[in-house]
Amino acid sequence: MAIPRKQYLQKLIDKQDNGRVKIITGIRRCGKSYLLFNIYTKYLRESGVQNEQIIGIALDELPNAMYRNPIELDKYIREQVKDTSRRYYILIDEIQFVSEIQNPYVEDAASKLTFIDVVLGLMKIKNADVYVTGSNSRMLSTDILTQFRDRGDEIRVYPLSFAEFYECYEGDKRDAWLDYYTYGGMPVVLSLSSHEEKSRYLRDLFTRTYLKDVIERHAIQNDSEVLEDLLNILASAIGSLTNPTKLSNTFNSEKHIKISSTTIDKYLRYFIEGFIISKAERYDVKGKKYIQTPHKYYFTDVGVRNARLGFRQQEETHIMENILYCDLLRRGFDVDVGVVEQNIKTKDGKKLRKQLEVDFIINRGSKRYYIQSALTIAEPRKREQEIASLIRIPDSFSKIVVVRDYIKHWRDDHGILYVGIEQFLLDENMIDL
């Protein structure tokens, strides 16, 4: 099934031939390779680029195992770009498979060669435009900020958005939403028909790809069950505030396993680096400062999350919040979770500070929006609860309540916009009404 991925294609087109390496990152199996080797390659060919000008290599494939050696990879590519009168497009898939090796040409044991040396060298070829994909954020993002400095552009690819999913879905909008919040946006899922097929694919993807990658990359010997338990706890508590200390206490009380908060924090970073989960920072709106702890964690794909729990915990309100978070990130917003403090008096006259949650505070440039995710606002009391934090925010930025109910968008007397989840996800202009 051909999925156009127009957003990402346009980003590649905008950065074509800009003299910088294009680094396409994202969770494995979300469509990075298809984007580069099918969609973008097709665009290049339609633009007049000949096949021999496109040099592609997938390093996760066994026949290309020898090119995981940085010296062999560099040699292979350079042998194909000798015609200085032609422009070449170099596409390297899953660059993290390139090993770090001892530099054979010097005696210094500390001198190593990595994929960084290969990419920086290829960038100096004047008639070459370089693109790489990778599935590990720590390795790539850190190197973009250090070795690559201002010579790299990172393009983050996500699983299918609801809008992309619906564009390829055979059925009506309501059925599309039911399938999307159940099975998520991994592209392969669209080609599977039965629940059993989708469930098996997502479970295997989690265990045989994501979890295996973390264990192998970080040489984890005896804690594989702890990793699985930690992921289960996170999956059961999406949208809930937590931190490594709380998670450590959960292991102690529920699993009778003693594991330090330091180790928990390390494993959380591994999951984030592999794009399995994301961490949302907490921001005090009135105090205008970040709160160090606790945080919220969301899964990059809700289908993977649901399959992890055997589709037993299908709380639509939390899943909807997770979907909103990922979609806002995909649109290019900086996304935090918020808190608004309210001073109240108890019945006995004592002053008390109460914290009201704002599901998302999103920023892009000079624009800011406050967003609440709600299953329903049908009852007046429920609506009052959902907007309690929004009406106490002392600024004039846009305030939005996204609801599961199928409604026509409207504004209340506070200027708060109410919109249905499907409409919000399908129309990106809705946020600026």
C-alpha positions as CSV (number, residue, x, y, z in Angstrom):
1,M,0.0,0.0,0.0
2,A,1.5,3.3,-1.1
3,I,1.3,6.0,1.6
4,P,2.5,9.3,0.3
5,R,4.0,10.8,3.6
6,K,3.7,14.3,2.1
7,Q,4.9,16.2,5.1
8,Y,8.2,14.4,5.2
9,L,8.7,14.4,1.5
10,Q,8.3,18.1,1.4
11,K,10.9,18.5,4.2
12,L,13.4,16.4,2.1
13,I,12.6,18.5,-1.0
14,D,13.1,21.7,1.0
15,K,16.5,20.5,2.2
16,Q,17.7,19.0,-1.1
17,D,21.2,20.0,-2.1
18,N,21.6,22.4,0.8
19,G,25.2,21.2,1.6
20,R,24.1,19.5,4.9
21,V,23.6,15.8,5.8
22,K,19.9,15.0,6.1
23,I,19.4,12.7,9.1
24,I,16.0,10.9,9.2
25,T,15.2,9.6,12.6
26,G,12.3,7.7,14.2
27,I,11.2,4.5,15.8
28,R,12.0,1.4,13.7
29,R,9.3,0.3,11.2
30,C,7.6,3.7,11.1
31,G,8.4,4.2,7.4
32,K,11.9,5.9,7.3
33,S,13.3,3.5,4.7
34,Y,10.2,3.6,2.6
35,L,10.3,7.4,2.7
36,L,13.9,7.5,1.5
37,F,14.1,4.6,-0.9
38,N,10.6,4.7,-2.4
39,I,9.0,8.1,-2.0
40,Y,12.0,10.3,-2.2
41,T,13.8,8.2,-4.8
42,K,10.7,8.4,-7.0
43,Y,10.7,12.2,-6.6
44,L,14.3,12.4,-7.7
45,R,13.7,10.2,-10.7
46,E,10.7,12.3,-11.8
47,S,12.9,15.4,-11.4
48,G,15.4,14.0,-13.9
49,V,17.9,12.2,-11.7
50,Q,19.2,9.0,-13.3
51,N,19.3,5.7,-11.5
52,E,23.1,5.6,-11.4
53,Q,23.1,8.9,-9.6
54,I,21.2,7.4,-6.7
55,I,23.4,5.3,-4.4
56,G,21.4,3.5,-1.8
57,I,22.5,1.0,0.8
58,A,20.5,-0.6,3.7
59,L,22.9,-1.5,6.5
60,D,20.4,-3.6,8.4
61,E,20.3,-6.2,5.5
62,L,22.7,-9.2,5.9
63,P,24.2,-8.9,2.3
64,N,25.5,-5.5,3.3
65,A,27.1,-6.6,6.5
66,M,30.6,-5.9,5.4
67,Y,29.7,-2.2,4.9
68,R,29.0,-1.9,8.6
69,N,32.8,-1.4,8.7
70,P,33.2,2.4,8.2
71,I,36.3,2.0,6.0
72,E,34.4,-0.5,3.7
73,L,31.3,1.7,3.6
74,D,33.4,4.8,2.6
75,K,35.2,2.9,-0.1
76,Y,32.0,1.4,-1.5
77,I,30.4,4.8,-1.9
78,R,33.4,6.7,-3.2
79,E,33.9,4.2,-6.0
80,Q,30.5,5.2,-7.4
81,V,30.8,9.0,-7.3
82,K,33.9,9.5,-9.5
83,D,32.2,11.4,-12.3
84,T,32.6,15.0,-11.1
85,S,30.2,16.2,-13.9
86,R,27.2,14.5,-12.3
87,R,25.3,15.1,-9.0
88,Y,25.0,12.0,-6.8
89,Y,22.4,11.3,-4.0
90,I,23.8,9.0,-1.3
91,L,21.1,7.3,0.8
92,I,22.4,5.2,3.8
93,D,19.7,3.4,5.8
94,E,20.1,2.5,9.5
95,I,23.4,4.2,9.9
96,Q,23.6,3.1,13.6
97,F,24.6,-0.4,12.3
98,V,28.1,1.0,11.4
99,S,30.5,-0.3,14.0
100,E,33.1,1.8,15.8
101,I,36.5,0.3,14.9
102,Q,40.2,0.9,15.8
103,N,41.9,3.2,13.3
104,P,44.2,0.7,11.5
105,Y,46.5,3.5,10.3
106,V,47.7,4.8,13.6
107,E,49.1,3.2,16.8
108,D,47.0,5.2,19.2
109,A,44.6,2.8,20.8
110,A,42.2,5.6,21.5
111,S,41.9,6.5,17.9
112,K,38.5,5.2,16.5
113,L,36.6,5.4,13.3
114,T,32.8,5.6,13.2
115,F,30.0,6.5,10.9
116,I,30.7,10.1,11.8
117,D,34.0,10.0,9.9
118,V,32.2,8.4,6.9
119,V,29.4,11.0,6.7
120,L,31.6,14.0,7.3
121,G,34.0,12.8,4.6
122,L,31.2,12.3,2.1
123,M,29.8,15.7,2.8
124,K,33.1,17.2,1.5
125,I,32.4,15.7,-2.0
126,K,31.1,18.7,-3.8
127,N,28.8,16.7,-6.2
128,A,27.2,14.6,-3.4
129,D,24.1,15.1,-1.4
130,V,24.0,12.8,1.7
131,Y,21.0,11.3,3.5
132,V,21.1,8.8,6.4
133,T,18.4,7.2,8.6
134,G,18.8,6.0,12.1
135,S,16.7,4.6,14.9
136,N,18.5,5.8,18.0
137,S,18.1,9.4,19.1
138,R,21.1,9.6,21.5
139,M,23.6,8.6,19.0
140,L,22.3,10.8,16.2
141,S,21.0,13.8,18.1
142,T,24.2,14.1,20.2
143,D,26.3,13.9,17.2
144,I,24.3,16.5,15.3
145,L,25.0,18.9,18.2
146,T,28.7,18.0,18.4
147,Q,30.5,16.5,15.4
148,F,28.0,17.7,12.8
149,R,27.5,21.1,14.5
150,D,25.7,23.2,11.8
151,R,26.2,20.6,9.1
152,G,23.2,18.3,9.8
153,D,19.5,18.6,9.5
154,E,17.4,16.1,11.6
155,I,14.0,15.1,10.2
156,R,12.0,13.2,12.7
157,V,9.5,10.7,11.2
158,Y,6.5,9.4,13.2
159,P,4.1,6.5,12.7
160,L,1.1,7.5,10.5
161,S,-0.9,10.4,11.9
162,F,-4.6,10.0,12.0
163,A,-4.9,12.1,8.9
164,E,-2.5,9.9,7.0
165,F,-4.2,6.8,8.3
166,Y,-7.6,8.0,7.2
167,E,-6.4,9.0,3.8
168,C,-5.5,5.3,3.1
169,Y,-8.4,3.8,5.2
170,E,-11.2,1.9,3.5
171,G,-14.2,2.9,5.6
172,D,-15.8,5.9,7.2
173,K,-14.3,8.3,9.7
174,R,-15.8,6.8,12.8
175,D,-14.5,3.3,12.0
176,A,-11.1,4.8,11.1
177,W,-10.9,6.4,14.6
178,L,-11.8,3.1,16.3
179,D,-9.1,1.2,14.4
180,Y,-6.5,4.0,14.9
181,Y,-6.9,4.3,18.7
182,T,-6.8,0.5,18.9
183,Y,-4.0,-0.5,16.5
184,G,-2.1,2.8,16.0
185,G,-0.3,4.1,13.0
186,M,2.4,1.6,12.1
187,P,2.2,1.5,8.3
188,V,2.2,-2.3,8.0
189,V,-1.0,-2.4,10.2
190,L,-3.0,-0.9,7.3
191,S,-2.2,-3.9,5.1
192,L,-3.4,-6.5,7.8
193,S,-7.1,-7.4,8.0
194,S,-7.8,-9.4,11.2
195,H,-7.3,-8.5,14.8
196,E,-5.1,-11.6,15.2
197,E,-2.8,-10.5,12.5
198,K,-2.5,-6.9,13.7
199,S,-2.0,-8.0,17.3
200,R,0.7,-10.5,16.4
201,Y,2.6,-8.0,14.3
202,L,2.5,-5.3,17.0
203,R,3.5,-7.7,19.8
204,D,6.4,-9.2,17.8
205,L,7.5,-5.7,16.8
206,F,7.8,-4.7,20.4
207,T,9.6,-7.8,21.6
208,R,11.7,-8.9,18.6
209,T,12.6,-5.4,17.5
210,Y,12.3,-2.6,20.0
211,L,13.1,-4.5,23.2
212,K,15.8,-6.6,21.5
213,D,17.4,-3.4,20.2
214,V,17.6,-1.9,23.6
215,I,19.0,-5.0,25.2
216,E,21.6,-5.5,22.5
217,R,22.6,-1.9,22.1
218,H,23.3,-1.5,25.8
219,A,24.5,-5.0,26.5
220,I,21.9,-5.6,29.2
221,Q,22.5,-9.1,30.6
222,N,20.1,-10.0,33.4
223,D,17.4,-7.3,33.5
224,S,15.3,-8.2,30.4
225,E,12.3,-9.0,32.6
226,V,12.7,-5.7,34.5
227,L,12.6,-3.9,31.2
228,E,9.4,-5.6,30.2
229,D,7.8,-5.0,33.6
230,L,8.8,-1.3,33.4
231,L,7.3,-1.0,29.9
232,N,4.1,-2.6,31.2
233,I,3.9,-0.2,34.1
234,L,4.4,2.8,31.8
235,A,1.8,1.4,29.3
236,S,-0.7,1.1,32.1
237,A,-0.2,4.6,33.3
238,I,0.0,6.8,30.2
239,G,-1.0,10.3,31.0
240,S,-0.2,9.8,34.7
241,L,2.5,11.8,36.6
242,T,5.4,9.7,37.7
243,N,9.2,9.6,38.2
244,P,12.0,7.1,38.7
245,T,11.5,7.0,42.5
246,K,7.7,6.3,42.2
247,L,8.5,3.6,39.6
248,S,11.1,2.1,41.9
249,N,8.6,2.0,44.7
250,T,6.1,0.3,42.4
251,F,8.6,-2.5,41.6
252,N,9.2,-3.0,45.3
253,S,5.5,-3.1,46.4
254,E,4.0,-4.9,43.4
255,K,6.8,-7.0,42.0
256,H,8.8,-7.4,45.2
257,I,11.9,-6.4,43.2
258,K,14.4,-4.0,44.5
259,I,15.7,-1.8,41.7
260,S,17.1,1.7,42.3
261,S,15.6,4.9,40.9
262,T,19.0,5.5,39.2
263,T,18.6,2.3,37.3
264,I,15.0,3.1,36.4
265,D,16.1,6.5,35.1
266,K,18.7,4.8,33.0
267,Y,16.3,2.4,31.4
268,L,13.8,5.2,30.8
269,R,16.5,7.0,28.8
270,Y,17.1,3.9,26.8
271,F,13.4,3.7,25.8
272,I,13.4,7.4,24.9
273,E,16.6,7.1,22.9
274,G,15.0,4.3,20.9
275,F,11.9,6.4,20.3
276,I,9.7,3.9,22.1
277,I,8.4,6.5,24.5
278,S,8.6,10.3,25.0
279,K,8.9,12.3,28.2
280,A,6.8,15.4,28.7
281,E,8.2,18.1,31.0
282,R,5.9,19.8,33.5
283,Y,5.6,23.6,33.5
284,D,4.2,25.9,36.1
285,V,2.1,28.4,34.1
286,K,1.8,31.1,36.7
287,G,5.3,30.7,38.1
288,K,6.7,30.5,34.5
289,K,9.2,27.8,35.4
290,Y,9.7,24.0,34.8
291,I,8.9,21.6,37.7
292,Q,11.8,19.2,38.0
293,T,9.6,16.2,38.8
294,P,7.2,14.3,38.2
295,H,6.8,13.9,34.4
296,K,4.4,12.2,32.0
297,Y,5.5,9.5,29.6
298,Y,3.7,8.7,26.3
299,F,4.2,6.0,23.7
300,T,5.3,6.9,20.2
301,D,2.6,4.5,18.9
302,V,-0.6,3.7,20.8
303,G,-1.0,0.4,18.9
304,V,2.3,-0.8,20.1
305,R,1.3,0.3,23.6
306,N,-2.1,-1.5,23.4
307,A,-0.6,-4.7,22.1
308,R,2.0,-4.6,24.9
309,L,-1.0,-4.9,27.3
310,G,-2.8,-7.5,25.2
311,F,-5.5,-4.9,24.3
312,R,-6.9,-5.2,27.9
313,Q,-6.7,-1.6,28.9
314,Q,-8.5,0.4,26.3
315,E,-9.3,3.6,28.3
316,E,-10.1,5.9,25.4
317,T,-9.5,9.0,27.4
318,H,-5.8,8.2,28.1
319,I,-5.2,6.8,24.6
320,M,-6.7,9.9,23.1
321,E,-4.4,12.1,25.2
322,N,-1.4,10.0,24.0
323,I,-2.5,10.4,20.3
324,L,-2.9,14.2,20.8
325,Y,0.6,14.5,22.3
326,C,2.3,12.6,19.4
327,D,0.3,14.5,16.8
328,L,1.3,17.9,18.3
329,L,5.0,16.8,18.3
330,R,4.6,15.7,14.6
331,R,3.3,19.2,13.7
332,G,6.5,20.7,15.1
333,F,5.3,22.1,18.4
334,D,7.3,22.0,21.7
335,V,4.9,20.2,24.0
336,D,4.8,20.3,27.8
337,V,2.2,19.4,30.4
338,G,1.1,22.2,32.6
339,V,0.0,23.1,36.1
340,V,-1.9,26.1,37.4
341,E,-1.8,26.8,41.1
342,Q,-5.0,28.0,42.8
343,N,-5.2,29.3,46.3
344,I,-8.4,28.2,48.1
345,K,-9.7,28.3,51.6
346,T,-10.9,25.2,53.4
347,K,-14.2,25.1,55.4
348,D,-12.2,25.8,58.5
349,G,-10.6,28.9,57.0
350,K,-7.2,27.4,56.3
351,K,-5.4,28.5,53.1
352,L,-4.6,25.7,50.7
353,R,-2.8,25.5,47.4
354,K,-4.5,23.4,44.8
355,Q,-2.8,22.4,41.5
356,L,-5.0,22.2,38.4
357,E,-3.6,20.3,35.4
358,V,-3.3,21.6,31.8
359,D,-2.9,18.6,29.6
360,F,-0.7,20.3,27.1
361,I,1.1,23.7,26.7
362,I,2.4,23.9,23.2
363,N,4.7,26.5,21.7
364,R,6.0,27.2,18.2
365,G,7.8,30.4,17.6
366,S,5.8,33.2,19.2
367,K,2.6,31.2,19.3
368,R,1.3,29.4,22.4
369,Y,-1.8,27.3,22.9
370,Y,-3.3,25.5,26.0
371,I,-5.1,22.3,25.3
372,Q,-7.3,20.0,27.4
373,S,-8.2,16.5,26.2
374,A,-11.6,15.4,27.4
375,L,-13.8,12.4,26.7
376,T,-17.0,14.4,27.0
377,I,-18.3,17.8,28.1
378,A,-21.9,16.9,27.8
379,E,-22.7,17.6,31.4
380,P,-22.2,21.2,32.7
381,R,-20.3,20.1,35.8
382,K,-17.9,18.0,33.6
383,R,-17.2,21.0,31.4
384,E,-16.5,23.2,34.4
385,Q,-14.0,20.6,35.6
386,E,-12.2,20.5,32.3
387,I,-11.9,24.3,31.9
388,A,-11.1,25.0,35.6
389,S,-7.4,25.3,34.8
390,L,-7.8,27.2,31.5
391,I,-9.9,30.0,32.9
392,R,-7.3,30.7,35.6
393,I,-4.4,31.1,33.1
394,P,-3.5,34.8,33.2
395,D,-2.7,35.4,29.5
396,S,-4.5,35.7,26.2
397,F,-3.1,32.8,24.3
398,S,-5.5,30.4,22.7
399,K,-7.3,27.8,24.9
400,I,-8.8,24.7,23.3
401,V,-10.7,21.7,24.6
402,V,-10.5,18.6,22.4
403,V,-13.3,16.2,23.0
404,R,-14.1,12.6,22.0
405,D,-17.8,13.6,21.3
406,Y,-18.7,14.2,17.7
407,I,-19.5,17.9,17.8
408,K,-19.5,21.1,15.7
409,H,-16.7,23.4,16.9
410,W,-17.8,26.3,19.0
411,R,-16.5,28.9,21.6
412,D,-17.8,29.7,25.0
413,D,-18.0,33.0,26.9
414,H,-14.4,32.6,28.0
415,G,-13.2,32.4,24.4
416,I,-12.3,28.7,24.8
417,L,-12.6,26.7,21.6
418,Y,-14.3,23.2,21.7
419,V,-13.6,20.8,18.9
420,G,-14.0,17.1,18.2
421,I,-10.9,14.9,18.2
422,E,-11.3,13.7,14.6
423,Q,-11.8,17.2,13.3
424,F,-8.8,18.4,15.2
425,L,-6.5,15.7,13.9
426,L,-7.7,15.9,10.3
427,D,-7.6,19.7,9.9
428,E,-4.3,21.3,11.2
429,N,-5.8,24.8,10.6
430,M,-8.4,24.1,13.3
431,I,-5.9,25.1,16.0
432,D,-5.9,28.7,14.7
433,L,-9.7,29.3,14.5
